[in-house]
Amino acid sequence: MRAPAHSHVMTEPGSTLPHRPASSGALARLRWLVPLAFLAVTGWLLWHEIGTQFDLPEIQRTLLDVPTAPALGIALLALFAVAFTGLVDGLIGHWLGLGLAWRDYLRLSFVANALANTLNLSGAMGAGIRLMGLTSHKVHLPRAAALIGMQALSLPLGLSLLVVLTLMTHSLPLTASTTERTIAYLVLAAAALYLPLYFVLTTQRKLMRWLPHDLGLPPLRLKIELVAVSLLDWILAAAVLWACFYISGAHVKPGLLLGAFAGASVLGLVSQVPGGLGVFDGLILIALKDAGYDPPVIVSGLMLFRLAYYLLPLLAGLYLGSEMFTQNSQALARLRLRLSGHPLFGLLGLPAVLLADLGTRLVAILTFLAGALLLASAATPSVIEHVNVVRQHLPILFVESASWFSILTGVLLLGLARGIDGRLRVAYRLTMWLLLISAGLAVTKGLHFGEALFLIAVALLLRTRKRVFMRRAMTLGAMTQAGWYAGLAVCVLVFFAVGAAQVLGDDSFDLFYFGFGEHTSRIGRGLVAATFGLVVYFIWQFFAVRRPELSLPNRGDLEQARAIYRAHGGGEFAHLTFMRDKHLFWAADHRAVVAYGSVRNRLVALGSPCGPESLIDQAILEFRRHADTQDRVPIFYEVLEPDLSHFHDAGFDLFKLGELAIVKLDEFSLAGKRWEDLRQAVNRSVKERLTFEMIAPPHDSTLIAEVREVSDAWLADKGSVEKGFSLGRFDGDYLDWSALALVRRAGCLIAFANFVPGYGPNGTASVDLMRHVSDAPRSTMDFLFAKVMLWAQAQGYPQFSLGMAPLSRVGDNPYARINERLASLAFRYGNNLYNYQGVRRYKDKFKPEWIGSYLAYPRGAWVPGLLIDIAALVAGGYGRFLFKR
């Protein structure tokens, strides 16, 4: 039974949507009540007609007796039946002139129908996926919407015709109850009327106004073709159901089955239950039971039908869909932005989320299911016929070893599924071997060919994803890890519970008795295998997924980095590399470098990569891959406006941190009103007996000791501790990389700053560590700034950085992102915590040019969490960040 997408009211692009009526709440409640009512009525009918005739052991035996080769054939038939629906999309697309190849229609339709059959929510699933797929193929939105509308109208045509034929031949099996029979006939009559109404109503332009204006009404030939294809589509679905019944042992007459299928399909669609689950199955069961077929056999056939026609295409559709929609995340983001103003955009939310990165996750889930299947198989006694065949061809050692090792590999696969989800390279290699070995063990232990085929199929799907398994480590402390651990624990505990129940319930149990039919002894030994598997997995995980230790640069590394800075520029933060609290990532064959810190699972680069301009994009991507191989989040902290395009093209989102104050040194002078405050500070220095000097490195120990006294006094006065990463700290080795600016009063040092040279042809000079004693004159730092800027000007530096004003001009318009608008509140009202506005005002008096500074982060990351992590990194770790020590 198919679940076609229902038609939706569409407006022309640019038109306004009608006001939501007051009755919409009642309609929403009705959408819940109708499915519940149908399920309740179907349940009552099942109880009334069948009662307690269900025989669960008989259903189990029937399923176990299903032959593997015919079951595989039915699976292929089901996949073909779902793919066949793509002909409807192709015919409509050809009439609309979309210009797509048939393979594109078939692939997109397969994904949409596979998901809609099972997860359909008022047509939203299939329609949303089609709209996304068509728009990604550059199909104009009105024509994409037209295909969706025509497809939704055309798919039920075949079912309507099928109902007409079965009504004419009186082959619809209906309950003998007068009330239910009357309601069923009314619903079926309405379904039969859909076919003639379709031909009449599609000739009315007013009703088809959602079609593009330059396109006429659908021609008669197209409508006839759609009826024929739709009819074959529904017959194929019925053929899959008939085949499932046949291999289960119920040889249902084709005419009877078509009648029951047509009636149950219509009522299943009307019920609004996704996939008609419960309604369709219950009605089929009642109809065939009344025709004299055994209920356990019918239930087994329906279960096979759900697996073949719903679950298998669903998994295949998720796999293909994830490839289709996530291979270019930037294109997907642009697509969603483009569609945001269209009335159908509301359909896209669920499919977009559902398909995000599901290709790899689906394989991980299948790996987990493979492990669970191995444990379930071990816990279930083998079919006696299989035991007899194994006894004739294999020694007991083979059977016992295969059973024991299949339990061991089952537990390991349950655990390795987390590694597959984390795209761990070593997990991929181990899982591939374990799947193939387990497939062989499945045959050896009891001729479980279906189990072996499933394991091989998972291995083949895993092999197609080989390129994504590039990580060498993964995060172990995330909530995702807890979910996988919970699944592992549940499966193993259930296996232990089943095994313990069988062992305790067998008075003749002997752990060391070996025999072909001795299932209790075998499962007892299997409990040991499961325990051993758990121990092996946790030991492996502890050593295999640990991240490599990050090393700090040595003197040679720093000299090599400085050579790159001098040749190509180092941005605003290159000099902070020499604090040696950051790691160096060498990109583009050591021609570019990224300085970064590490906190939790974040790799935080300070500024943009440094190197030739032509290699910046490559360096960003290589750093991102470096982080991804360790399952870490790559972040670039304080990247400036001129570099933003590099990060946008690499798929990063941006959050404005504040603005950097830059003074053009060729315009700087102490003359004129613009620099009046600085000029007054310099003039007062004579009266206050202040002197200035620049001392080039290397610095002797006497000077460093003198500077340390000022630094310690400043820290004590502020009640502060040394920080790092993006802020300088007092360190003799670090200070020895550049000149020191000193201010003395009557020969006594009262203030200092370490000069930050500008690297490269257009380097920006600055100062980093600025400290003074508590009794220094108020104008001391202005005097120091003025003198340093004049000295830098004399050295030929083109510009001077005064540092950043945090949160300046962040979120100051109503269209800014919500995170930035919240940050603007901190700028306006958070002066008690940090003098945001005071910093801005102080730097403004230098009349600088303000340049935006940004945080570049992967899409989907939670910005407040990133900022907290960076704050902890600057503070020197979470201990110092939280406890100020």
URPE-V170953 format. One record per residue. N is the residue number from 1. PHI is phi as a letter, one per 20 degrees, with the letter a starting at -180 (999 if undefined). OMEGA is omega in whole degrees, 0 to 359 (* if undefined). D_FIRST is the distance of its C-alpha to the first C-alpha in Angstrom with 2 decimals. Layout:
# URPE-V170953
N|PHI|OMEGA|D_FIRST, N|PHI|OMEGA|D_FIRST
This chain:
# URPE-V170953
1|999|182|0.00, 2|e|176|3.78, 3|c|185|6.75, 4|f|178|9.53, 5|f|180|13.05, 6|e|180|14.87, 7|f|181|18.31, 8|c|176|21.38, 9|f|181|24.99, 10|c|175|27.06, 11|d|177|30.82, 12|f|178|33.07, 13|g|180|34.39, 14|n|180|37.48, 15|e|182|36.79, 16|e|179|36.75, 17|f|178|33.85, 18|f|178|34.34, 19|f|182|35.63, 20|f|183|33.06, 21|f|181|33.37, 22|f|182|34.44, 23|e|183|31.39, 24|f|178|29.12, 25|f|178|29.73, 26|f|178|28.56, 27|f|179|25.36, 28|f|178|24.76, 29|f|180|25.33, 30|f|179|23.03, 31|f|175|20.14, 32|e|185|20.83, 33|f|182|21.58, 34|f|178|18.53, 35|f|180|16.05, 36|f|179|18.83, 37|f|179|19.42, 38|f|179|15.92, 39|f|180|16.02, 40|f|180|19.54, 41|f|179|18.89, 42|f|178|16.08, 43|f|179|18.54, 44|f|179|21.33, 45|f|179|19.60, 46|f|180|18.88, 47|f|182|22.51, 48|f|186|23.80, 49|e|189|22.09, 50|d|178|22.22, 51|m|184|24.77, 52|d|183|26.21, 53|e|179|24.99, 54|f|179|23.05, 55|d|185|25.03, 56|f|176|24.39, 57|g|179|26.91, 58|f|176|25.29, 59|f|179|21.87, 60|f|180|23.83, 61|f|180|25.67, 62|f|180|22.61, 63|f|180|21.13, 64|f|182|24.61, 65|e|181|25.01, 66|f|180|22.04, 67|f|187|23.90, 68|f|185|23.80, 69|f|176|23.90, 70|f|178|20.90, 71|f|177|18.88, 72|f|177|20.06, 73|f|178|19.08, 74|f|178|15.45, 75|f|179|15.57, 76|f|177|17.05, 77|f|180|14.57, 78|f|178|11.67, 79|f|178|14.02, 80|f|181|14.82, 81|f|179|11.34, 82|f|179|11.02, 83|f|183|14.66, 84|f|181|14.39, 85|f|179|13.05, 86|f|177|16.56, 87|f|176|18.02, 88|f|178|17.07, 89|f|182|19.06, 90|f|179|21.76, 91|f|180|22.37, 92|f|180|22.68, 93|f|177|24.80, 94|f|178|27.04, 95|f|179|27.67, 96|f|179|28.47, 97|m|183|30.83, 98|f|175|29.66, 99|m|179|31.20, 100|e|176|28.66, 101|f|181|28.15, 102|g|180|24.93, 103|f|178|24.59, 104|f|177|24.70, 105|f|184|21.84, 106|f|182|19.70, 107|f|181|20.66, 108|f|180|20.22, 109|f|180|16.83, 110|f|180|15.66, 111|f|183|17.05, 112|f|183|15.72, 113|f|180|12.06, 114|f|180|12.27, 115|f|183|13.79, 116|f|180|11.93, 117|g|184|8.43, 118|d|189|10.42, 119|d|187|13.51, 120|f|177|12.77, 121|c|182|15.69, 122|l|177|15.87, 123|n|186|15.25, 124|f|186|18.21, 125|f|182|16.91, 126|f|180|15.70, 127|f|181|18.59, 128|f|181|21.11, 129|f|177|20.53, 130|f|182|20.69, 131|f|178|23.83, 132|f|182|25.44, 133|f|181|24.81, 134|f|181|26.04, 135|f|176|29.04, 136|f|174|29.95, 137|e|177|30.17, 138|m|173|32.70, 139|e|180|30.60, 140|f|188|32.24, 141|g|179|30.49, 142|f|180|30.34, 143|f|175|28.71, 144|f|178|26.19, 145|f|179|25.29, 146|f|178|25.16, 147|f|180|22.62, 148|f|180|20.36, 149|f|180|20.82, 150|f|179|20.29, 151|f|180|17.12, 152|f|179|15.66, 153|f|189|16.92, 154|e|187|15.87, 155|f|179|12.22, 156|f|184|11.21, 157|g|182|13.85, 158|f|178|12.00, 159|f|178|9.65, 160|f|178|13.02, 161|f|179|14.76, 162|f|177|12.43, 163|f|178|13.13, 164|g|182|16.76, 165|f|181|17.07, 166|f|175|15.81, 167|f|181|18.08, 168|f|182|20.90, 169|e|180|20.64, 170|l|182|20.27, 171|d|177|17.54, 172|e|177|15.49, 173|f|182|16.29, 174|c|179|17.36, 175|f|182|19.54, 176|f|181|23.23, 177|f|185|24.06, 178|f|183|25.36, 179|f|181|24.33, 180|f|181|20.69, 181|f|180|20.54, 182|f|180|22.21, 183|f|180|19.95, 184|f|179|16.80, 185|f|179|18.61, 186|f|179|19.64, 187|f|181|16.22, 188|f|177|14.98, 189|f|177|18.28, 190|f|178|17.87, 191|f|179|14.55, 192|f|180|16.53, 193|f|183|19.38, 194|f|183|17.54, 195|f|179|18.20, 196|f|178|21.99, 197|f|179|22.35, 198|g|182|21.02, 199|f|181|23.72, 200|f|187|26.34, 201|f|179|25.78, 202|f|173|25.52, 203|e|182|29.09, 204|d|183|30.45, 205|f|180|31.93, 206|f|180|32.24, 207|f|181|28.52, 208|d|185|27.92, 209|f|179|30.81, 210|f|174|28.80, 211|f|178|28.97, 212|g|184|32.05, 213|f|182|35.25, 214|e|183|36.28, 215|d|178|33.16, 216|f|177|32.78, 217|f|181|29.87, 218|f|182|27.07, 219|f|182|28.52, 220|f|181|27.24, 221|f|179|26.75, 222|f|182|24.43, 223|f|178|22.31, 224|f|178|22.18, 225|f|180|21.23, 226|f|177|18.38, 227|f|182|17.10, 228|f|180|17.49, 229|f|180|15.85, 230|f|179|12.80, 231|f|178|12.63, 232|f|179|13.09, 233|f|180|10.42, 234|f|178|7.68, 235|f|177|9.90, 236|f|177|10.10, 237|f|178|6.54, 238|f|179|7.40, 239|f|177|10.74, 240|f|179|9.95, 241|f|180|8.76, 242|f|181|11.90, 243|f|178|14.02, 244|f|176|13.31, 245|f|185|14.43, 246|f|183|17.28, 247|f|174|18.84, 248|e|178|18.61, 249|o|179|20.74, 250|d|181|18.59, 251|e|185|19.12, 252|f|177|16.77, 253|f|184|17.78, 254|g|181|15.51, 255|f|178|16.12, 256|f|181|15.36, 257|f|180|12.06, 258|f|179|11.03, 259|f|179|12.33, 260|f|180|10.73, 261|f|181|7.17, 262|f|181|8.24, 263|f|181|9.95, 264|f|179|7.75, 265|f|180|5.11, 266|f|182|8.54, 267|f|176|10.10, 268|f|177|7.79, 269|f|181|8.54, 270|f|182|12.05, 271|f|181|12.54, 272|m|174|12.68, 273|f|180|11.85, 274|g|181|10.84, 275|m|184|7.36, 276|m|186|7.44, 277|g|180|9.52, 278|n|181|11.62, 279|f|179|10.61, 280|g|184|7.34, 281|f|181|9.32, 282|f|180|12.46, 283|f|176|11.65, 284|f|181|10.55, 285|f|180|13.69, 286|f|183|15.85, 287|f|184|15.05, 288|f|176|15.76, 289|f|178|18.65, 290|f|179|20.20, 291|e|174|19.99, 292|o|181|22.15, 293|e|185|20.08, 294|f|182|21.25, 295|g|180|19.29, 296|g|179|20.19, 297|f|179|18.85, 298|f|178|15.46, 299|f|178|15.38, 300|f|178|16.41, 301|f|178|13.70, 302|f|178|10.98, 303|f|177|13.11, 304|f|179|13.33, 305|f|178|9.62, 306|f|179|9.65, 307|f|186|12.81, 308|f|189|12.07, 309|e|183|8.81, 310|d|187|9.47, 311|f|182|13.18, 312|f|175|14.75, 313|f|178|13.58, 314|f|179|14.39, 315|f|178|17.83, 316|f|179|18.37, 317|f|177|17.50, 318|f|181|19.87, 319|f|179|22.46, 320|f|182|22.39, 321|f|179|22.19, 322|f|176|25.19, 323|f|186|27.13, 324|f|190|26.29, 325|d|184|27.27, 326|d|179|29.93, 327|f|176|32.17, 328|c|185|34.33, 329|f|180|34.53, 330|f|178|37.18, 331|f|178|35.08, 332|f|179|32.23, 333|f|178|34.83, 334|f|179|36.23, 335|f|181|32.82, 336|f|178|32.10, 337|f|180|35.64, 338|f|184|35.20, 339|e|189|32.03, 340|f|181|33.52, 341|e|184|34.85, 342|e|182|31.76, 343|g|183|29.68, 344|e|184|26.43, 345|f|180|28.00, 346|g|179|26.70, 347|f|192|23.22, 348|e|186|24.67, 349|g|184|25.98, 350|f|180|23.01, 351|f|182|21.89, 352|f|180|25.58, 353|f|185|26.27, 354|f|186|23.19, 355|e|185|23.99, 356|f|174|27.71, 357|l|182|29.03, 358|e|181|25.84, 359|g|180|26.45, 360|f|181|29.30, 361|f|178|28.04, 362|f|178|24.79, 363|f|177|27.03, 364|f|179|29.14, 365|f|178|26.28, 366|f|176|25.30, 367|f|177|29.01, 368|f|179|29.10, 369|f|177|26.13, 370|f|176|28.02, 371|f|179|31.01, 372|f|179|29.13, 373|f|179|27.62, 374|f|178|31.18, 375|f|179|32.47, 376|f|179|29.71, 377|f|179|30.39, 378|f|182|34.09, 379|e|183|33.69, 380|d|178|31.77, 381|f|179|33.92, 382|f|176|33.30, 383|f|187|32.18, 384|g|179|35.45, 385|f|178|34.87, 386|f|179|34.54, 387|f|181|37.67, 388|f|179|39.61, 389|f|179|38.74, 390|f|181|39.71, 391|f|183|42.93, 392|f|190|43.90, 393|d|185|43.49, 394|c|176|44.09, 395|f|184|46.91, 396|f|180|46.28, 397|f|179|47.33, 398|f|183|44.41, 399|f|181|41.85, 400|f|180|43.49, 401|f|180|43.88, 402|f|180|40.28, 403|f|182|39.04, 404|f|183|41.49, 405|f|177|40.82, 406|f|175|37.01, 407|f|178|37.41, 408|g|181|39.83, 409|f|178|37.56, 410|f|178|34.60, 411|f|180|36.69, 412|f|178|37.92, 413|f|176|34.44, 414|g|180|33.49, 415|f|182|36.55, 416|f|177|36.33, 417|g|176|32.89, 418|f|177|34.93, 419|f|176|37.07, 420|f|177|34.12, 421|f|178|32.90, 422|e|178|36.53, 423|l|181|36.67, 424|e|185|39.63, 425|f|182|41.03, 426|f|177|42.41, 427|f|178|39.16, 428|f|183|37.35, 429|f|180|39.94, 430|f|182|39.91, 431|f|178|36.13, 432|g|180|35.88, 433|f|182|38.49, 434|f|179|37.07, 435|f|181|33.55, 436|f|177|35.08, 437|f|180|37.53, 438|f|177|34.90, 439|f|177|32.85, 440|f|179|36.03, 441|f|181|36.72, 442|f|178|33.29, 443|f|184|34.20, 444|f|187|37.79, 445|f|182|37.21, 446|a|178|34.83, 447|l|179|32.99, 448|e|186|29.94, 449|f|178|28.60, 450|f|177|25.07, 451|f|180|26.85, 452|f|179|29.18, 453|f|179|26.51, 454|f|180|24.88, 455|f|178|28.37, 456|f|179|29.19, 457|f|177|26.02, 458|f|179|27.02, 459|f|179|30.52, 460|f|176|29.45, 461|f|179|27.51, 462|f|180|30.59, 463|f|179|32.83, 464|f|180|31.16, 465|d|186|32.15, 466|g|187|35.71, 467|f|184|37.31, 468|e|184|36.28, 469|e|183|38.02, 470|d|184|41.43, 471|f|177|42.38, 472|d|180|45.28, 473|b|178|44.91, 474|b|180|42.60, 475|f|181|42.96, 476|d|186|43.12, 477|d|184|43.70, 478|e|177|40.63, 479|f|178|38.02, 480|g|179|35.49, 481|f|180|37.69, 482|f|178|37.70, 483|f|179|33.89, 484|f|178|33.84, 485|f|180|36.78, 486|f|178|35.00, 487|f|177|32.02, 488|f|182|34.52, 489|f|182|36.45, 490|f|182|33.52, 491|f|182|32.34, 492|f|179|35.92, 493|f|177|36.84, 494|f|178|33.91, 495|f|178|35.02, 496|f|181|38.59, 497|f|179|37.66, 498|f|180|35.84, 499|f|180|38.70, 500|f|180|41.40, 501|f|181|39.87, 502|f|180|39.86, 503|f|181|43.37, 504|f|181|44.82, 505|e|180|43.29, 506|d|183|44.97, 507|f|182|48.68, 508|e|184|49.41, 509|f|176|47.95, 510|c|185|50.00, 511|f|186|49.04, 512|d|176|51.00, 513|e|184|49.87, 514|d|179|47.97, 515|a|184|46.01, 516|f|183|42.86, 517|d|184|41.36, 518|e|184|42.92, 519|f|184|39.86, 520|f|179|41.72, 521|f|182|44.55, 522|f|180|42.23, 523|f|174|40.22, 524|f|176|43.56, 525|f|178|44.68, 526|f|176|41.31, 527|f|176|42.19, 528|f|179|45.21, 529|f|180|43.10, 530|f|178|40.80, 531|f|179|43.92, 532|f|178|45.44, 533|f|178|42.30, 534|f|180|42.43, 535|f|181|46.12, 536|f|181|45.68, 537|f|183|42.87, 538|f|175|44.85, 539|f|179|48.00, 540|g|184|46.18, 541|f|182|44.65, 542|f|183|48.02, 543|e|190|49.69, 544|e|188|46.98, 545|d|179|45.49, 546|f|179|48.77, 547|f|177|49.73, 548|f|178|52.93, 549|f|178|56.00, 550|e|183|56.85, 551|e|176|60.49, 552|e|184|62.88, 553|f|172|64.79, 554|e|183|68.29, 555|f|179|71.20, 556|f|178|70.33, 557|f|181|66.76, 558|f|178|68.18, 559|f|178|70.74, 560|f|177|68.05, 561|f|180|65.98, 562|f|178|69.11, 563|f|177|69.72, 564|f|180|66.26, 565|f|183|66.96, 566|f|183|70.32, 567|f|189|69.03, 568|c|183|65.89, 569|n|183|66.09, 570|c|181|64.70, 571|m|184|63.35, 572|e|193|64.45, 573|c|184|63.82, 574|g|185|64.91, 575|f|179|68.10, 576|f|175|66.24, 577|g|188|65.10, 578|f|171|68.62, 579|f|179|68.13, 580|m|173|66.34, 581|d|180|63.74, 582|c|177|60.99, 583|e|179|59.40, 584|d|174|59.47, 585|d|182|56.56, 586|e|183|57.81, 587|d|176|55.58, 588|l|179|55.94, 589|l|177|58.21, 590|m|177|60.44, 591|e|177|61.10, 592|c|184|59.33, 593|b|175|59.24, 594|c|175|57.23, 595|e|186|58.94, 596|b|174|56.54, 597|d|182|56.47, 598|c|174|54.03, 599|b|187|52.87, 600|l|178|50.01, 601|d|179|47.26, 602|d|167|48.61, 603|d|189|50.68, 604|d|177|52.66, 605|e|179|54.50, 606|e|182|57.56, 607|m|181|57.58, 608|e|174|56.36, 609|g|179|56.87, 610|d|181|60.36, 611|q|178|61.13, 612|g|182|61.22, 613|g|182|59.22, 614|f|183|57.28, 615|d|184|55.99, 616|f|179|54.88, 617|g|180|51.22, 618|f|181|51.19, 619|f|178|52.86, 620|f|181|50.31, 621|f|179|47.38, 622|f|177|49.20, 623|f|179|49.94, 624|f|178|46.33, 625|f|178|45.30, 626|g|178|48.13, 627|f|183|46.76, 628|f|179|43.19, 629|f|178|44.37, 630|d|182|45.69, 631|l|177|42.70, 632|d|180|45.02, 633|e|179|44.74, 634|e|180|47.08, 635|c|173|49.00, 636|d|186|51.82, 637|d|179|54.24, 638|m|169|56.56, 639|e|189|55.60, 640|e|186|57.44, 641|g|182|56.44, 642|f|183|57.58, 643|e|190|55.22, 644|f|183|52.03, 645|f|179|50.48, 646|f|184|50.48, 647|f|175|48.36, 648|f|181|45.99, 649|f|179|45.34, 650|e|175|44.71, 651|n|179|41.89, 652|e|168|43.97, 653|e|186|43.96, 654|c|175|47.37, 655|c|183|49.10, 656|f|181|52.61, 657|e|184|55.16, 658|q|181|58.23, 659|c|180|60.81, 660|e|181|63.41, 661|e|181|66.97, 662|d|177|68.61, 663|d|176|72.25, 664|f|187|73.45, 665|f|177|76.67, 666|f|176|78.26, 667|d|187|78.32, 668|e|177|79.51, 669|a|178|83.07, 670|e|179|84.98, 671|e|176|86.65, 672|n|184|85.50, 673|f|184|83.85, 674|g|184|80.37, 675|d|186|81.57, 676|g|182|84.06, 677|f|180|82.67, 678|f|180|82.76, 679|f|179|86.21, 680|f|178|87.51, 681|f|179|86.09, 682|f|180|87.88, 683|f|180|91.08, 684|f|183|90.99, 685|f|179|90.65, 686|f|180|94.31, 687|f|183|95.42, 688|e|176|93.18, 689|l|179|94.51, 690|e|175|91.09, 691|c|183|90.88, 692|c|174|87.96, 693|b|175|87.56, 694|d|181|84.89, 695|d|181|85.17, 696|f|177|83.59, 697|f|0|82.10, 698|f|184|82.86, 699|d|182|83.93, 700|f|185|86.54, 701|f|179|86.07, 702|f|179|88.57, 703|f|180|86.56, 704|f|179|83.25, 705|f|179|84.92, 706|f|179|86.20, 707|f|180|82.82, 708|f|179|81.20, 709|g|178|83.54, 710|f|181|82.33, 711|f|181|78.69, 712|f|179|79.12, 713|f|180|80.97, 714|f|179|78.20, 715|f|180|75.47, 716|f|181|77.56, 717|f|181|78.24, 718|e|185|74.54, 719|m|186|73.43, 720|d|175|70.97, 721|c|180|69.95, 722|f|176|69.30, 723|d|183|65.90, 724|a|180|64.45, 725|l|181|61.75, 726|e|179|62.12, 727|c|179|65.47, 728|f|175|68.70, 729|c|182|70.46, 730|f|178|73.99, 731|b|185|74.26, 732|g|180|77.34, 733|f|180|75.46, 734|f|182|73.19, 735|f|183|76.19, 736|f|179|77.93, 737|e|182|75.46, 738|b|181|76.92, 739|f|176|79.93, 740|d|175|80.75, 741|e|186|81.84, 742|d|173|84.51, 743|d|180|86.19, 744|d|173|89.46, 745|c|182|91.76, 746|l|177|95.36, 747|n|181|94.23, 748|d|181|91.71, 749|f|179|88.00, 750|c|180|86.01, 751|b|176|82.81, 752|b|172|80.92, 753|b|174|77.77, 754|e|183|76.47, 755|f|178|76.12, 756|d|182|72.79, 757|f|174|73.57, 758|e|184|71.39, 759|e|177|70.03, 760|n|185|69.68, 761|f|182|71.21, 762|c|185|70.05, 763|f|179|69.81, 764|d|177|69.83, 765|f|179|72.52, 766|a|170|72.16, 767|c|184|73.32, 768|d|183|71.30, 769|e|181|73.20, 770|c|184|75.44, 771|b|181|77.54, 772|b|178|80.85, 773|f|187|83.11, 774|f|182|82.99, 775|e|177|86.41, 776|f|178|85.79, 777|g|184|86.63, 778|f|184|83.74, 779|e|186|84.04, 780|g|185|83.82, 781|f|174|80.20, 782|f|178|80.67, 783|g|180|83.75, 784|f|179|81.87, 785|g|183|79.02, 786|f|182|81.52, 787|f|179|83.48, 788|f|181|80.45, 789|f|177|79.11, 790|f|179|82.54, 791|f|178|82.74, 792|f|176|79.28, 793|f|180|80.32, 794|f|179|83.45, 795|f|177|81.39, 796|n|177|79.47, 797|f|184|76.07, 798|f|184|74.32, 799|b|185|72.53, 800|c|181|72.45, 801|e|175|69.57, 802|e|181|70.19, 803|n|188|66.90, 804|e|167|63.85, 805|e|185|63.70, 806|f|176|60.58, 807|m|177|58.04, 808|f|180|60.28, 809|l|177|58.42, 810|d|176|55.08, 811|m|185|52.50, 812|e|172|55.15, 813|c|188|52.97, 814|f|182|50.07, 815|e|179|47.60, 816|f|179|48.21, 817|f|187|45.54, 818|f|180|45.33, 819|f|181|46.88, 820|f|177|49.82, 821|f|175|50.33, 822|f|179|50.58, 823|f|180|53.04, 824|f|176|55.14, 825|f|177|55.69, 826|f|179|57.24, 827|f|184|59.53, 828|e|189|60.69, 829|c|184|60.95, 830|d|182|61.12, 831|f|177|64.77, 832|f|180|65.60, 833|e|181|63.55, 834|b|185|64.47, 835|e|183|66.76, 836|g|185|64.16, 837|f|178|66.05, 838|f|178|69.42, 839|f|179|68.37, 840|f|182|67.23, 841|f|181|70.52, 842|f|183|72.66, 843|f|179|71.16, 844|f|184|71.22, 845|f|174|75.01, 846|e|180|74.95, 847|l|184|73.26, 848|e|168|70.54, 849|e|185|67.64, 850|e|180|64.40, 851|c|181|61.52, 852|f|177|58.10, 853|d|191|57.11, 854|c|169|53.45, 855|d|177|51.20, 856|d|186|48.66, 857|b|180|45.68, 858|f|179|42.14, 859|g|177|39.39, 860|n|179|37.92, 861|f|182|41.09, 862|e|188|42.54, 863|f|179|45.84, 864|g|178|47.80, 865|f|178|47.12, 866|f|182|48.32, 867|f|177|51.48, 868|f|178|52.24, 869|f|180|51.94, 870|f|177|54.26, 871|f|177|56.71, 872|f|178|56.80, 873|f|178|57.35, 874|f|181|60.26, 875|f|181|61.71, 876|o|179|61.71, 877|p|183|58.81, 878|f|178|57.07, 879|f|180|60.04, 880|f|180|62.47, 881|f|184|59.98, 882|e|187|59.37, 883|d|174|62.82, 884|l|180|64.99, 885|c|*|66.91
